[in-house]
Amino acid sequence: MSSSDTKPDMLSTHDGEPLKKSLGRALRRQKIRALLLIAPLLAFVILGFLMPIGSMLTRSIDNEVVEEIMPQTVAALESWDVDSTELPPEETFRALVADLQVAAENRTALTFARRMNYELAGFTTMVRRAQRLVRRIDLETDGPFRDMMIESHEGWGELETWRALKAYSSSPTIGYYLSAVDRTMVSGHIEPLPDDRSIHLMLFWRTAWMSGLICFLGLVLGYPIAFLLANVKERYANLLLIMVLLPFWTSLLVRTSSWKVLLQEQGVINQTLVWIGLVADDNRLTMINNKFGVIVAMTQILLPFMILPLYSVMKTIPPSYVRAAKSLGANDWTAFWRVYFPQSIPGIGAGAILVFIMAVGYYITPELVGGPSGMFISNRIAHQWYVSGNWGLVGALGTILLVAVLVLYWVYDRVVGIDNVKLG
Amino acid sequence: MALPSYASPLQRVWYYAFRVICALVFFYLMFPILVILPLSFNAEDFFTFTPEMLALDPAGFSLKHYVDFFTNPDWQLAMRNSLTIAPMATLISVSLGTLAAIGLSQTHVPFKRAMMAILISPMIVPLIISAAGMYFFFSAIGLQGTYWGVVLAHAILGIPFVIITVTATLVGFDRSLTRAAASMGAGPVKTFFKVQLPLILPGVISGALFAFITSFDEVVVVIFVGSAGQKTLPWQMFIGLREQISPTILAVASLMVALSILLLATLEILRRRNERLRGMSPG
């Protein structure tokens, strides 16, 4: 009674607490409960996914290997000018011998050699020869070392070796990113790689244009299907939808293997063409292990991801608008182009971005039906991983690809909203 | 979209042309999947229809590729691995994912957008990047090349699908039902299992199917995170396709198509049930 007498505008709960405070507490409790429900999964995804990816990407700038294994040489090179036309002085060679002796002892010399070999082919051989030499000599008595080293491998007498060593000795380094965009600094300055070794920019570009083309073909083929689905009786639409959903649910490996079977030189398509007489038996079409195969297969594989968002937007377009346009004198084309099509643009945006995001990161299909000329950037990343073990470059290429995908993801979120993603 | 009786000849032509175009696109979508089925019964080790097959001669058909699949130890190991990895990964992503989806669809959740973005990110990040990252992480904690390593990696990949399908189902969930249960004395756990879970079950099951197929179909991450002992069906198929392509792959592929038909049918039944529950007729 007392509190409501003095402050008539303040509501309170039955035990006299202000209602506002009580509600605030209830809300806070609700928030905490919601967060507790999300926390285990969030922790799982952050620990098991985001952090591993983050740490993998830091390998793209990590270059401690050189400094760790060759500390004296790196220090001695500090004072040497990369543009100098003279080899580094005797002290630097002495530091190199000292470092290599320690490295040979610890069996780390080849780790260093491999790191440098990514940038300068032949470095491994140089280090191997030098290692054999330094095992025999005594640092205190057997000087000078310069000529001995050059004799072990003439590479030690070349300016390029020392320039590369100086350029790639700092950590963190931009060296891997430079390789990822076909640049090198073996000469001490950033320069384009020779054409025969420039592959990454071309692959990024190929991944982009082929994904764009796949996206466009998907739109051209998917638009009529989505239109048909949205405009026939629901009973038929459900039946036709199954023909879109079955490919969607069928294993990617299954669809890729069937394309491999279909497109082969002895495959079903060539066989049919020969049987009809369109193609001579000894002149079968090459449809696999090239760009054509990748485009045909990936368009089919990604088509459901274009049709489903288009369909869900087209379902909401009221048919009365087109009828109204026609009753006002528009012909079929005008009614479609000026009235229906603009309303379907959100679906086009959603489908196109989704297909493009998925295509850009594709690995399996280009690997199996692409051959060397249909390879995507993902395949190059896997190749760097398996064949060269160049993890820094894997990190750098991966970061560039990831940033591109995240920008698209952000656009997708703007256009569609991630909480509006629908499946099936 | 029926053709009106007053349609002009041009409209008539377009009406049928449009249907033909659609039929061709449907053919393009379905043919690569359907062509595998008859080819898998080929009596020869070819990837084309033999003259005997085209003549429907029984001698042209055989079950030998299926027999090979069920007797070859490599394929059997791969099948066993697939069938033990996928259900466990599904279980983990569904149980954690459903809880998180319920949390995310409360009315007042701080940082909802950011958390949603994080939880959906495994679906967006290119697989090769996820695989490389997880390889280092799982090596560091000693799970690389183990069953649990592959299971956890696949569980992470399945999470976005569970989150998306379950939050979509929760949009139509009537919150007063849980309040009613609570007012009648049921605790949060009992409310969840007796009231909320039965109603959102279709969403949970379709999320589980997505998570299952994601793991069952996955090949890049398992190659990086697993070792030869965890070789799954898609992995074995991938090797087979890259090195020497053996017709047994067609038999495996046909069985996998049958599996996806089964999954699709289950989902369709769930969808109809869900629509009925919400008072919308499936038409």
Interface residues (C-beta under 8 A of the other chain):
Chain A: L27 Q30 K31 R33 A34 L35 L36 L37 I38 P40 L41 L42 F44 V45 I46 G48 F49 L50 M51 P52 I53 G54 S55 M56 L57 L221 G222 P224 I225 L228 N231 V232 K233 E234 R235 N238 L240 I242 M243 V244 L245 L246 P247 W249 T250 S251 L252 L253 V254 R255 T256 S257 S258 W259 K260 V261 L262 Q264 Q266 G267 V268 Q271 Q300 L303 P304 D332 I357 V360 G361 Y363 I364 E367 L368 S378 I381 A382 W385 V394 G398 L401 L402 V405 L406 Y409 D413 I418 D419 V421 K422 L423 G424
Chain B: M1 Q11 W14 F18 I21 C22 V25 F26 Y28 L29 M30 P32 I33 V35 I36 L39 F46 F47 T48 F49 L96 G97 L99 A100 I102 G103 L104 Q106 T107 H108 V109 P110 R113 M115 M116 A117 I118 L119 I120 S121 P122 I124 V125 P126 L127 I128 I129 S130 A132 G133 M134 F136 F137 F138 L152 A153 A155 I156 I159 F161 I164 T165 T167 A168 S206 F210 I213 F216 D217 V219 V220 P234 M237 F238 L241 R242 I245 I249 L250 A253 M256 V257 S260 I261 L263 L264 L267 E268 P282 G283
